[in-house]
Amino acid sequence: MTVRVSRIYGMDIYNDEGKFLGKVQEVVVDLEKGEVVRILTEPLSSISKEDAKRVLRDKSVLYKYVKSVEDVVMVSKAGEKGK
């Protein structure tokens, strides 16, 4: 699946059971591989290191769990935040 990263920002995120998980606020990209690693539902800017760890742990989804990106971002239930 190929999508421009800029298109993902602000999209709603739902799991495959229709549960709303949040809106895409940030995207983490592995620049060496040229691929998205995570999508976050809270921004990382202007927060402490501890808060950044919390956001990455509890308020993000590994991109490997993304099933589709169309009008919304659909992720498998296994990829829900905090799992």
Stockholm file with secondary structure:
# STOCKHOLM 1.0

chainA/1-83         MTVRVSRIYGMDIYNDEGKFLGKVQEVVVDLEKGEVVRILTEPLSSISKEDAKRVLRDKSVLYKYVKSVEDVVMVSKAGEKGK
#=GR chainA/1-83 SS CCCCHHHHTTCEEEETTSCEEEECCEEEEETTTTEEEEEESSCCTTCCHHHHHHHHHHSEEEGGGEEEESSSEEECGGGSTTC
#=GC SS_cons        CCCCHHHHTTCEEEETTSCEEEECCEEEEETTTTEEEEEESSCCTTCCHHHHHHHHHHSEEEGGGEEEESSSEEECGGGSTTC
//
